[in-house]
Structures are given as C-alpha cells and as structure tokens.
Amino acid sequence: MKIPKRILPLVENGLVDEVIRALMSGKEADVFVVRCGSEIRCAKIYKAPEKRAFKQAVTYQEGRKVRNSRRSRAMGKGSKFGREQQEEVWQSAEVSALYKLADIGVRVPKPYGCFDGVLLMELITYGDGDVAPRLNDVSMTEEQALADHETLMHDIMRMLCAGLVHGDLSPFNVLVDDHGPVIIDLPQAVDAAANNNAQSMHQRDVENITNYYAQYAPQLSNTRYAPEMWALFEAGELQPNTQLTGHFEEDTESADVDTVLEEIKQAFIEEQNRLERIREAESAG
C-alpha cells in the first residue's frame, strides 16, 4: 500500500521496511501494520490535536511534570512552541507508561520508540498470527469472564502501585490474545497522586471493565474493587502482590450536622465574650 506521509521518514531511516495495511483509525490515532526486518509490528500515528476527538485532554494533562523550565513556561502560555511541547508530552506519556508497566508485569504492547509522532510497538496477535480482537468483540464463558476480570483487576492495581491510572480504560482498548487481556492506548494515563481527577478516572476504569465481564458473570456486579484499591493506595498499603477481595465497606457514620453547628456557635459566643472582657479591661485601665 501507499506509505503514509508520517511513516515515510521511518522508512527512509530504515526503522520500517514495509507498510502492510491499515489496522484501525481511532479518536486519537491511526494504526498501521508494518514490517521491521523480520518482525511484524504496528505503527501508531498520533493525530494532530485539532483533529483528535479525545475530549477534555487538559483534564488528563494535570499533574504531568516537565523538567525543562522553558518548556513548562511555554506550555503555560499556550504559544505555538508551547503547544508543540504539550503535544510531545502527550505522546511521550504513552511510551513512558508502556515501558513502566511492562517492567512491573502488566500486559501491554512492547514499545520500540516514538519517532516524530509515530509510535512503533508490538503487534498483539493470537492463533496463527491474526490480529488480536478487542475485548468488546469477544464472547466468553462465565469461568473465562471471572478469570480475565481478575487478571485485569490485578493489572489495574499494579498500575496504581506504579502511580498510574489509565484514565480511559474500556472494552475498546483491551485486546485479547491466547494468553488473556492486553491493555492498550495510554497517552492519557494520569499521575495517580498529582491529578485531582485520578480517583474518579480509576473508578470509571474499573466500572467499565467490570460491567462488561458482568454480562457473562453477573456476580461481578456486586464487587467494589475500585474503592478497595483506592483506600489501600491512599493509606500507602497497596502492594503489587496485594490480594484483592472485591469487597469494601465505607464509613457510614454520618456527621451530626446540628451538633457541629451548635459547637461552632458556642465557640463564636465564647470568642465574643473573651474579646468583650479584653475591651472592658482596657477601658478600666
């Protein structure tokens, strides 16, 4: 097929030998199957910011650190250079996340580097080499649903241990090969400690995955993995080998609002009385 313009420099530099076919077009990137020497990989071409359908990108970028002060200032001002730097940070976030997660045992595609907005990475396949389907296109038994859901809950937990939340996890960005689920699409991954939206994103990630598997294993609908993980994370007790239960009981003891307000009122009265005594003492003096 005709070589896409963005992949052409990679061909000229010997990083890609052949573009075999288009694989998919998503809200943030177009993906192609390519040959690199004797290996078949995929090339993910990030779309320009104005062409991306990814909503509220700024929400995901909160808390991302930029070491270079000049770049940081430019990004804050929104200049052309700043926008270019922001885009570079957006793209490099996925590469960094892929390397980091692969190192701790989370199943993600192996990255081979990002070159001018083109990410080269492992092509996830199954069987005789066919491209692995998305979870959304896979049916399964109850037993398989329970096993794969457990796998993904532990992968999400390990991500959180590494300080990351996927932020956009759903059956559309999980692939399924012969060995189980593989998490993909991570440019929006957020810093669990630095992003104020991380907890709600984590909750949504877990719910999206659980709701899908609950079609085949309805008992999963009653699990509460998200608050269980987050409570352990906030307490500094979450570890990669933590055994999750899927159960979590929140503190249901509600505050007695009337009592609190009365205490505030009494404190105010006492403070006024104290100030009055001071004024009287000063007047007498």
NUTI-692867 format. One line per 5 residues: their letters; for each residue x, y, z of N, C-alpha, C. Coordinates in Angstrom, 3 decimals, decimal comma. Example, Ala and Ser with C-alpha at 12.3 -4.5 7.8 and 13.67 -1.06 7.14 Angstrom:
2
as) 13,190/-5,690/7,800/12,300/-4,500/7,800/13,200/-3,300/7,800  12,850/-2,250/7,080/13,670/-1,060/7,140/12,900/0,030/7,870
//
This chain:
285
mkipk) 0,838/-1,196/0,000/0,000/0,000/0,000/0,880/1,255/0,000  0,261/2,395/-0,299/0,999/3,645/-0,305/1,463/3,974/1,101  2,694/4,400/1,222/3,262/4,701/2,536/2,684/6,023/3,052  2,067/6,016/4,230/1,553/7,259/4,807/2,673/8,269/4,992  2,374/9,526/4,790/3,373/10,594/4,846/4,138/10,598/6,161
rilpl) 3,449/10,357/7,276/4,099/10,418/8,581/5,055/9,240/8,818  4,819/8,117/8,111/5,680/6,941/8,290/6,876/6,979/7,340  6,787/7,778/6,287/7,841/7,832/5,276/9,234/8,085/5,863  9,391/9,036/6,818/10,742/9,241/7,402/11,284/7,995/8,088  10,396/7,168/8,663/10,839/5,950/9,331/11,323/4,922/8,310
vengl) 10,693/4,931/7,138/11,123/4,043/6,060/12,487/4,507/5,542  12,625/5,812/5,351/13,869/6,366/4,835/15,040/6,143/5,799  14,729/6,073/7,094/15,779/5,873/8,096/15,965/4,409/8,470  15,284/3,506/7,770/15,480/2,084/7,991/14,789/1,505/9,207  13,901/2,285/9,835/13,185/1,780/11,002/11,996/0,915/10,590
vdevi) 11,437/1,218/9,425/10,308/0,448/8,876/10,671/0,027/7,459  10,456/-1,240/7,144/10,779/-1,736/5,804/9,573/-1,762/4,875  8,382/-1,923/5,458/7,198/-2,036/4,607/5,946/-1,705/5,428  5,032/-0,978/4,797/3,718/-0,740/5,402/2,767/-1,749/4,781  2,273/-2,667/5,578/1,470/-3,772/5,049/0,012/-3,370/4,837
ralms) -0,593/-2,779/5,858/-2,001/-2,375/5,717/-2,407/-1,489/6,885  -3,533/-0,809/6,699/-4,106/-0,030/7,800/-4,775/-1,003/8,770  -4,640/-0,727/10,045/-5,239/-1,601/11,055/-6,500/-0,995/11,642  -6,433/0,249/12,058/-7,614/0,908/12,617/-7,400/2,418/12,670  -8,515/3,131/12,768/-8,479/4,580/12,930/-9,307/4,916/14,156
gkead) -8,662/5,561/15,135/-9,348/5,868/16,377/-9,483/7,350/16,607  -9,947/7,704/17,801/-10,212/9,107/18,117/-8,932/9,917/18,293  -7,815/9,222/18,508/-6,573/9,961/18,743/-5,451/9,579/17,799  -5,615/8,461/17,054/-4,507/7,997/16,212/-4,994/7,042/15,133  -4,150/6,883/14,107/-4,348/5,862/13,077/-3,241/4,830/13,257
vfvvr) -3,589/3,556/13,111/-2,621/2,491/13,348/-2,451/1,648/12,088  -1,185/1,343/11,760/-0,871/0,558/10,575/-0,027/-0,661/10,975  -0,214/-1,739/10,218/0,625/-2,918/10,388/1,851/-2,723/9,511  3,037/-2,874/10,102/4,270/-2,628/9,349/5,245/-3,791/9,555  6,201/-3,890/8,638/7,261/-4,881/8,782/8,566/-4,170/9,097
cgsei) 9,213/-4,622/10,157/10,507/-4,083/10,556/11,492/-5,245/10,539  12,241/-5,364/9,461/13,118/-6,520/9,316/12,276/-7,773/9,185  12,492/-8,728/10,063/11,720/-9,974/10,016/10,503/-9,943/10,934  10,291/-8,822/11,646/9,185/-8,739/12,598/8,036/-7,901/12,060  6,821/-8,334/12,399/5,621/-7,570/12,073/5,223/-6,787/13,316
rcaki) 5,169/-5,476/13,175/4,825/-4,608/14,293/3,673/-3,687/13,893  3,354/-2,755/14,736/2,361/-1,755/14,350/2,926/-0,360/14,576  2,461/0,560/13,764/2,892/1,955/13,846/1,666/2,804/14,155  1,715/3,495/15,264/0,601/4,334/15,709/0,928/5,788/15,403  0,137/6,385/14,520/0,358/7,777/14,121/-0,612/8,663/14,894
ykape) -0,077/9,481/15,781/-0,931/10,363/16,568/-1,518/11,458/15,678  -2,800/11,687/15,835/-3,450/12,750/15,075/-3,098/14,104/15,684  -3,159/15,141/14,841/-2,914/16,498/15,329/-3,984/16,834/16,360  -3,642/17,663/17,368/-4,601/17,980/18,437/-5,964/18,442/17,936  -5,968/19,270/16,877/-7,242/19,792/16,384/-8,082/18,734/15,679
krafk) -7,460/17,593/15,335/-8,188/16,526/14,651/-8,555/15,369/15,583  -8,058/15,450/16,810/-8,369/14,391/17,769/-9,769/14,592/18,320  -10,451/13,483/18,544/-11,780/13,542/19,134/-11,724/13,306/20,637  -10,506/13,233/21,179/-10,365/12,968/22,604/-10,766/14,218/23,376  -11,752/14,087/24,237/-12,310/15,236/24,933/-11,554/15,527/26,235
qavty) -11,540/16,815/26,592/-11,002/17,268/27,868/-9,564/16,781/28,112  -8,731/16,901/27,071/-7,340/16,444/27,207/-6,640/17,150/28,356  -7,001/18,419/28,612/-6,341/19,179/29,675/-6,566/18,523/31,032  -7,712/17,851/31,188/-8,007/17,156/32,449/-6,997/16,056/32,702  -6,587/15,385/31,642/-5,637/14,287/31,767/-4,204/14,794/31,939
qegrk) -3,933/15,985/31,439/-2,565/16,510/31,485/-2,217/17,127/32,829  -3,213/17,337/33,677/-2,955/17,909/35,002/-1,979/17,030/35,777  -0,967/17,647/36,332/-0,016/16,919/37,171/1,167/16,341/36,420  1,167/16,450/35,084/2,318/15,932/34,339/3,485/16,888/34,485  4,618/16,342/34,856/5,794/17,168/35,151/6,662/17,360/33,908
vrnsr) 7,136/18,586/33,735/8,061/18,913/32,654/9,320/19,473/33,296  10,439/18,794/33,109/11,676/19,195/33,789/12,239/20,502/33,257  12,134/20,717/31,948/12,708/21,917/31,347/11,808/23,120/31,658  12,346/24,108/32,367/11,551/25,253/32,793/11,052/26,077/31,608  11,864/26,185/30,549/11,449/26,952/29,364/10,250/26,298/28,712
rsram) 10,304/24,982/28,594/9,175/24,249/28,017/7,929/24,411/28,881  8,124/24,348/30,182/6,998/24,466/31,101/6,328/25,828/30,982  7,138/26,897/30,910/6,581/28,250/30,776/5,840/28,403/29,465  6,417/27,865/28,390/5,789/27,974/27,067/4,459/27,235/27,041  4,409/26,066/27,681/3,171/25,297/27,719/2,099/26,048/28,490
gkgsk) 2,525/26,735/29,537/1,580/27,508/30,329/1,020/28,699/29,575  1,845/29,315/28,718/1,409/30,477/27,945/0,561/30,099/26,742  0,676/28,847/26,285/-0,116/28,415/25,134/0,420/28,918/23,812  1,711/29,268/23,746/2,307/29,723/22,491/2,411/28,554/21,517  2,794/28,848/20,278/2,946/27,783/19,287/3,967/26,763/19,761
fgreq) 5,098/27,271/20,263/6,125/26,378/20,797/5,577/25,584/21,981  4,805/26,265/22,814/4,222/25,603/23,971/3,264/24,498/23,576  2,461/24,748/22,539/1,517/23,728/22,066/2,265/22,529/21,490  3,371/22,815/20,798/4,192/21,720/20,258/4,786/20,882/21,391  5,234/21,565/22,428/5,801/20,855/23,568/4,741/20,053/24,313
qeevw) 3,534/20,615/24,414/2,436/19,911/25,068/2,090/18,639/24,312  2,142/18,727/22,990/1,856/17,553/22,164/2,940/16,495/22,331  4,179/16,932/22,451/5,275/15,982/22,654/5,121/15,259/23,989  4,704/16,014/25,010/4,476/15,418/26,321/3,342/14,403/26,255  2,279/14,746/25,512/1,120/13,857/25,344/1,555/12,524/24,725
qsaev) 2,390/12,609/23,697/2,828/11,393/23,011/3,823/10,591/23,846  4,758/11,288/24,479/5,770/10,576/25,259/5,168/9,916/26,493  4,007/10,410/26,939/3,360/9,817/28,110/3,017/8,357/27,854  2,583/8,043/26,635/2,233/6,656/26,340/3,479/5,777/26,315  4,548/6,271/25,704/5,785/5,496/25,639/6,298/5,221/27,051
salyk) 6,328/6,253/27,887/6,803/6,097/29,262/5,941/5,103/30,027  4,625/5,211/29,845/3,714/4,307/30,550/3,906/2,870/30,094  4,094/2,655/28,798/4,280/1,302/28,279/5,535/0,655/28,862  6,636/1,390/28,879/7,874/0,851/29,442/7,707/0,567/30,938  7,102/1,504/31,632/6,942/1,377/33,079/6,060/0,190/33,440
ladig) 4,961/0,019/32,720/4,024/-1,057/33,030/4,582/-2,415/32,630  5,270/-2,466/31,506/5,874/-3,735/31,084/6,888/-4,208/32,123  7,607/-3,272/32,726/8,621/-3,617/33,726/8,029/-4,232/34,984  6,759/-3,901/35,285/6,156/-4,419/36,520/5,170/-5,551/36,241  5,180/-6,044/35,005/4,386/-7,225/34,708/2,986/-7,008/34,200
vrvpk) 2,618/-5,759/33,928/1,299/-5,503/33,336/1,381/-5,816/31,848  0,398/-6,535/31,327/0,439/-6,919/29,914/0,041/-5,743/29,028  1,027/-5,175/28,361/0,840/-4,083/27,406/1,711/-4,388/26,191  1,458/-3,762/25,050/2,325/-3,974/23,886/3,741/-3,479/24,180  4,730/-4,209/23,716/6,115/-3,792/23,900/6,424/-2,605/22,995
pygcf) 6,906/-1,480/23,553/7,224/-0,312/22,723/8,629/-0,404/22,140  8,794/0,164/20,947/10,112/0,205/20,317/10,581/1,639/20,081  9,798/2,608/20,569/10,194/4,003/20,450/9,170/4,839/19,708  9,225/6,148/19,969/8,330/7,097/19,298/9,185/8,047/18,472  8,869/8,142/17,180/9,689/8,920/16,252/8,813/9,926/15,510
dgvll) 8,965/11,209/15,874/8,194/12,283/15,216/6,710/11,974/15,190  6,188/11,589/16,332/4,747/11,368/16,428/4,271/10,026/15,916  5,192/9,092/15,690/4,831/7,740/15,257/5,395/6,754/16,273  4,520/6,039/16,943/4,933/5,070/17,952/5,012/3,678/17,331  6,209/3,091/17,374/6,392/1,713/16,924/6,257/0,795/18,127
melit) 5,425/-0,235/18,002/5,251/-1,159/19,119/4,822/-2,534/18,629  4,802/-3,445/19,567/4,442/-4,832/19,293/3,022/-4,939/18,746  2,842/-5,808/17,772/1,510/-6,103/17,261/0,983/-7,304/18,043  -0,115/-7,121/18,748/-0,691/-8,199/19,555/-1,508/-9,126/18,648  -1,128/-10,402/18,625/-1,792/-11,369/17,747/-2,230/-12,595/18,550
ygdgd) -2,991/-13,448/17,886/-3,389/-14,703/18,516/-3,453/-15,779/17,436  -3,554/-17,028/17,894/-3,698/-18,133/16,946/-2,545/-18,197/15,969  -2,877/-18,130/14,688/-1,859/-18,285/13,642/-1,301/-16,946/13,173  -1,408/-15,933/14,012/-0,838/-14,635/13,661/-1,860/-13,563/13,354  -3,144/-13,900/13,439/-4,180/-12,890/13,220/-4,119/-11,834/14,319
vaprl) -4,505/-10,622/13,966/-4,510/-9,541/14,944/-5,517/-9,852/16,043  -5,106/-9,678/17,290/-5,979/-9,971/18,427/-7,190/-9,044/18,423  -8,362/-9,574/18,736/-9,577/-8,744/18,767/-9,654/-7,897/20,022  -10,491/-6,873/19,970/-10,768/-6,082/21,158/-11,683/-6,890/22,084  -11,579/-6,609/23,352/-12,437/-7,280/24,330/-13,912/-7,088/23,976
ndvsm) -14,243/-5,921/23,455/-15,633/-5,617/23,115/-16,210/-6,582/22,076  -15,337/-7,234/21,320/-15,785/-8,144/20,262/-15,684/-9,610/20,676  -15,407/-9,847/21,946/-15,172/-11,217/22,409/-16,308/-11,687/23,321  -16,806/-12,900/23,067/-17,763/-13,550/23,965/-17,022/-14,628/24,743  -17,556/-15,017/25,893/-16,826/-15,972/26,737/-17,757/-16,683/27,705
teeqa) -17,230/-17,688/28,340/-17,967/-18,406/29,368/-17,875/-17,636/30,682  -18,692/-18,023/31,633/-18,641/-17,402/32,953/-17,278/-17,617/33,596  -16,761/-18,814/33,474/-15,462/-19,128/34,055/-14,361/-18,253/33,472  -14,389/-18,068/32,143/-13,376/-17,243/31,496/-13,526/-15,779/31,890  -14,771/-15,332/32,006/-15,027/-13,944/32,397/-14,465/-13,664/33,794
ladhe) -14,674/-14,582/34,718/-14,168/-14,404/36,077/-12,639/-14,380/36,099  -12,032/-15,265/35,323/-10,562/-15,343/35,296/-9,952/-14,092/34,674  -10,496/-13,655/33,534/-9,925/-12,489/32,857/-10,206/-11,199/33,621  -11,369/-11,127/34,260/-11,668/-9,945/35,078/-10,680/-9,843/36,232  -10,373/-10,969/36,858/-9,401/-10,970/37,948/-8,033/-10,505/37,444
tlmhd) -7,653/-10,972/36,251/-6,381/-10,552/35,661/-6,327/-9,037/35,483  -7,389/-8,468/34,934/-7,395/-7,027/34,689/-7,465/-6,223/35,977  -8,180/-6,716/36,978/-8,219/-6,004/38,261/-6,817/-5,931/38,861  -6,076/-7,019/38,750/-4,712/-7,003/39,286/-3,781/-6,145/38,429  -4,023/-6,086/37,128/-3,223/-5,191/36,288/-3,506/-3,734/36,623
imrml) -4,788/-3,411/36,829/-5,152/-2,050/37,218/-4,534/-1,714/38,570  -4,528/-2,696/39,468/-3,920/-2,498/40,788/-2,419/-2,240/40,656  -1,752/-3,026/39,814/-0,314/-2,829/39,639/-0,022/-1,469/39,006  -0,892/-1,026/38,099/-0,745/0,314/37,537/-0,811/1,360/38,648  -1,775/1,185/39,545/-1,937/2,146/40,635/-0,734/2,112/41,566
caglv) -0,183/0,930/41,793/1,043/0,816/42,604/2,187/1,600/41,967  2,190/1,655/40,630/3,226/2,390/39,900/2,879/3,870/39,774  1,760/4,271/40,384/1,374/5,681/40,368/0,630/6,104/39,126  0,068/5,145/38,382/-0,624/5,465/37,135/-2,076/5,015/37,149  -2,909/5,810/36,505/-4,301/5,445/36,229/-4,485/5,558/34,723
hgdls) -5,039/4,531/34,096/-5,212/4,542/32,635/-6,021/5,748/32,195  -7,165/5,951/32,814/-7,960/7,144/32,541/-8,997/7,005/31,447  -8,866/5,984/30,604/-9,831/5,805/29,511/-10,016/4,318/29,224  -9,930/3,507/30,251/-9,979/2,060/30,072/-11,408/1,590/29,825  -11,557/0,741/28,831/-12,864/0,194/28,481/-12,642/-1,056/27,638
pfnvl) -13,697/-1,796/27,312/-13,546/-2,979/26,455/-13,020/-2,646/25,063  -12,985/-1,354/24,699/-12,493/-0,966/23,379/-10,978/-0,817/23,342  -10,329/-0,680/24,503/-8,871/-0,590/24,489/-8,223/-1,666/25,352  -8,829/-2,836/25,285/-8,224/-4,058/25,810/-8,274/-5,086/24,687  -7,136/-5,657/24,334/-7,093/-6,721/23,340/-7,040/-8,069/24,055
vddhg) -7,451/-9,117/23,347/-7,439/-10,451/23,943/-6,683/-11,399/23,017  -5,537/-11,909/23,514/-4,778/-12,887/22,737/-4,887/-14,261/23,395  -4,052/-15,186/23,000/-4,134/-16,545/23,531/-3,865/-16,614/25,034  -3,216/-15,606/25,565/-2,843/-15,635/26,982/-3,726/-14,750/27,849  -4,709/-14,071/27,240/-5,600/-13,232/28,025/-5,604/-11,783/27,585
pviid) -6,099/-10,897/28,449/-6,235/-9,484/28,089/-4,920/-8,712/28,065  -4,845/-7,744/27,142/-3,685/-6,863/26,989/-4,200/-5,423/26,944  -3,700/-4,580/27,809/-4,154/-3,183/27,875/-3,422/-2,339/26,836  -4,175/-1,521/26,094/-3,584/-0,648/25,077/-4,064/0,792/25,284  -3,534/1,698/24,458/-3,948/3,111/24,411/-3,749/3,816/25,749
lpqav) -2,539/4,383/25,915/-2,200/5,000/27,201/-1,702/6,441/27,138  -1,955/7,209/26,072/-1,414/8,581/26,069/-2,053/9,468/27,123  -3,245/9,107/27,570/-3,941/9,914/28,563/-3,709/9,442/29,995  -2,818/8,449/30,191/-2,549/7,935/31,535/-2,185/9,085/32,477  -2,747/9,066/33,685/-2,545/10,187/34,600/-1,761/9,759/35,838
daaan) -1,151/10,736/36,475/-0,418/10,539/37,720/-1,438/10,406/38,844  -1,476/9,255/39,489/-2,495/8,982/40,496/-2,417/9,942/41,676  -1,224/10,422/41,995/-1,054/11,294/43,150/-1,189/12,770/42,802  -0,879/13,151/41,563/-0,816/14,575/41,203/-2,055/15,081/40,473  -2,879/14,184/39,955/-4,054/14,615/39,199/-5,293/14,530/40,089
nnaqs) -5,987/15,644/40,240/-7,152/15,687/41,123/-8,312/14,838/40,638  -8,265/14,427/39,363/-9,342/13,616/38,803/-9,008/12,124/38,791  -7,844/11,775/39,320/-7,371/10,396/39,221/-8,321/9,395/39,866  -8,851/9,726/41,022/-9,727/8,766/41,707/-10,984/8,477/40,905  -11,612/9,519/40,368/-12,839/9,304/39,588/-12,531/8,564/38,290
mhqrd) -11,360/8,831/37,692/-10,966/8,111/36,481/-10,725/6,632/36,789  -10,071/6,375/37,910/-9,815/4,995/38,332/-11,137/4,259/38,554  -12,067/4,926/39,213/-13,392/4,344/39,449/-14,063/3,994/38,127  -13,991/4,909/37,179/-14,627/4,679/35,874/-13,956/3,546/35,115  -12,623/3,489/35,163/-11,887/2,406/34,505/-12,367/1,045/35,011
venit) -12,410/0,914/36,335/-12,802/-0,361/36,938/-14,244/-0,700/36,588  -15,121/0,274/36,646/-16,538/0,027/36,352/-16,741/-0,378/34,895  -16,025/0,273/33,974/-16,166/-0,072/32,556/-15,803/-1,535/32,303  -14,708/-1,969/32,905/-14,258/-3,349/32,712/-15,198/-4,324/33,413  -15,553/-4,010/34,639/-16,417/-4,902/35,410/-17,783/-5,053/34,760
nyyaq) -18,349/-3,970/34,274/-19,673/-4,033/33,649/-19,673/-4,929/32,418  -18,567/-4,942/31,680/-18,509/-5,797/30,501/-18,484/-7,266/30,909  -17,598/-7,603/31,825/-17,491/-9,007/32,235/-18,736/-9,476/32,983  -19,459/-8,548/33,601/-20,667/-8,917/34,339/-21,773/-9,438/33,421  -21,647/-9,175/32,127/-22,608/-9,751/31,174/-22,533/-11,276/31,186
yapql) -21,346/-11,793/31,465/-21,107/-13,231/31,441/-21,001/-13,820/32,850  -20,697/-12,978/33,815/-20,604/-13,411/35,215/-21,305/-12,350/36,062  -22,633/-12,405/36,161/-23,420/-11,355/36,832/-22,991/-11,043/38,258  -22,382/-12,005/38,945/-21,965/-11,772/40,329/-20,921/-10,670/40,446  -20,255/-10,356/39,342/-19,245/-9,296/39,375/-19,861/-7,921/39,613
sntry) -21,152/-7,792/39,332/-21,828/-6,500/39,504/-21,810/-6,042/40,956  -21,654/-6,975/41,865/-21,677/-6,634/43,290/-20,287/-6,362/43,872  -19,257/-6,422/43,044/-17,905/-6,202/43,552/-17,584/-4,716/43,649  -16,617/-4,388/44,510/-16,232/-2,988/44,725/-14,704/-2,864/44,741  -14,119/-3,256/43,626/-12,660/-3,237/43,534/-12,089/-1,819/43,538
apemw) -12,768/-0,888/42,892/-12,213/0,467/42,779/-12,016/1,127/44,139  -13,047/1,215/44,988/-12,814/1,844/46,295/-11,865/1,045/47,180  -11,852/-0,291/47,020/-10,919/-1,105/47,796/-9,482/-0,739/47,449  -9,185/-0,682/46,145/-7,829/-0,332/45,718/-7,458/1,077/46,160  -8,373/2,011/45,957/-8,039/3,414/46,239/-7,806/3,652/47,722
alfea) -8,592/2,998/48,565/-8,405/3,154/50,011/-7,033/2,637/50,426  -6,631/1,500/49,875/-5,312/0,947/50,183/-4,207/1,850/49,640  -4,428/2,418/48,446/-3,452/3,320/47,827/-3,256/4,567/48,681  -4,353/5,176/49,112/-4,265/6,396/49,913/-3,609/6,121/51,273  -3,803/4,916/51,789/-3,220/4,564/53,077/-1,767/4,117/52,950
gelqp) -1,259/4,039/51,694/0,107/3,597/51,476/0,290/2,110/51,684  -0,809/1,361/51,594/-0,757/-0,080/51,875/-0,932/-0,945/50,622  -1,078/-0,322/49,460/-1,275/-1,101/48,243/0,061/-1,598/47,717  0,162/-2,889/47,489/1,382/-3,512/47,000/1,062/-4,341/45,749  2,067/-4,568/44,878/1,814/-5,357/43,663/1,278/-6,754/43,935
ntqlt) 1,557/-7,283/45,097/1,091/-8,630/45,426/-0,116/-8,634/46,363  -0,744/-7,476/46,554/-1,930/-7,395/47,400/-3,029/-8,315/46,869  -3,644/-9,058/47,743/-4,747/-9,937/47,356/-6,058/-9,167/47,495  -6,623/-8,802/46,382/-7,878/-8,049/46,394/-9,054/-8,976/46,687  -10,074/-8,418/47,310/-11,264/-9,203/47,638/-12,487/-8,785/46,827
ghfee) -12,482/-7,543/46,339/-13,666/-7,043/45,643/-14,730/-6,533/46,596  -14,418/-6,540/47,901/-15,365/-6,066/48,913/-14,809/-4,807/49,571  -15,706/-3,902/49,889/-15,275/-2,674/50,551/-16,473/-2,059/51,246  -16,285/-1,714/52,521/-17,343/-1,062/53,291/-16,861/0,323/53,679  -17,619/1,314/53,236/-17,260/2,684/53,554/-17,734/3,033/54,953
dtesa) -17,141/4,061/55,523/-17,552/4,545/56,830/-18,907/5,208/56,678  -19,935/4,549/57,181/-21,306/5,063/57,018/-21,730/5,967/58,162  -20,826/6,208/59,111/-21,171/7,074/60,244/-21,199/8,516/59,771  -22,404/9,055/59,627/-22,557/10,417/59,117/-22,360/11,435/60,236  -21,895/12,565/59,863/-21,661/13,623/60,857/-22,985/14,174/61,345
dvdtv) -23,066/14,482/62,649/-24,248/15,115/63,236/-24,132/16,606/62,962  -24,772/17,050/61,894/-24,621/18,435/61,444/-25,075/19,419/62,504  -26,208/19,128/63,149/-26,737/20,060/64,160/-25,759/20,230/65,317  -25,143/19,122/65,747/-24,184/19,190/66,843/-22,968/20,018/66,450  -22,484/19,804/65,217/-21,329/20,555/64,728/-21,639/22,045/64,674
leeik) -22,817/22,393/64,161/-23,191/23,803/64,073/-23,322/24,436/65,458  -23,857/23,668/66,411/-24,010/24,191/67,770/-22,637/24,435/68,405  -21,685/23,519/68,136/-20,336/23,700/68,669/-19,677/24,933/68,089  -19,904/25,172/66,792/-19,354/26,370/66,138/-19,970/27,628/66,749  -21,275/27,573/66,980/-21,976/28,724/67,562/-21,450/29,042/68,953
qafie) -21,277/28,001/69,778/-20,793/28,208/71,134/-19,369/28,748/71,145  -18,540/28,249/70,213/-17,164/28,734/70,117/-17,143/30,210/69,740  -18,058/30,600/68,855/-18,153/32,001/68,427/-18,563/32,887/69,604  -19,565/32,416/70,385/-20,035/33,193/71,531/-18,919/33,357/72,555  -18,203/32,269/72,808/-17,108/32,338/73,771/-16,027/33,319/73,324
eqnrl) -15,727/33,314/72,026/-14,718/34,232/71,489/-15,180/35,686/71,620  -16,478/35,934/71,368/-17,014/37,290/71,512/-16,947/37,738/72,965  -17,266/36,817/73,868/-17,202/37,157/75,292/-15,773/37,463/75,712  -14,814/36,716/75,183/-13,408/36,941/75,519/-12,960/38,315/75,049  -13,343/38,655/73,819/-12,963/39,962/73,290/-13,612/41,101/74,080
erire) -14,849/40,868/74,518/-15,543/41,889/75,300/-14,840/42,118/76,638  -14,382/41,020/77,258/-13,671/41,153/78,525/-12,369/41,924/78,343  -11,696/41,691/77,205/-10,454/42,404/76,932/-10,712/43,894/76,772  -11,808/44,218/76,050/-12,137/45,640/75,837/-12,482/46,308/77,165  -13,209/45,591/78,014/-13,586/46,177/79,318/-12,353/46,393/80,164
aesag) -11,425/45,448/80,130/-10,202/45,595/80,931/-9,385/46,778/80,445  -9,326/46,942/79,106/-8,550/48,069/78,558/-9,196/49,410/78,915  -10,546/49,447/78,929/-11,254/50,680/79,256/-11,040/51,036/80,729  -11,045/50,012/81,578/-10,861/50,243/83,003/-9,465/50,733/83,323  -8,501/50,272/82,484/-7,114/50,678/82,704/-6,890/52,099/82,282
//
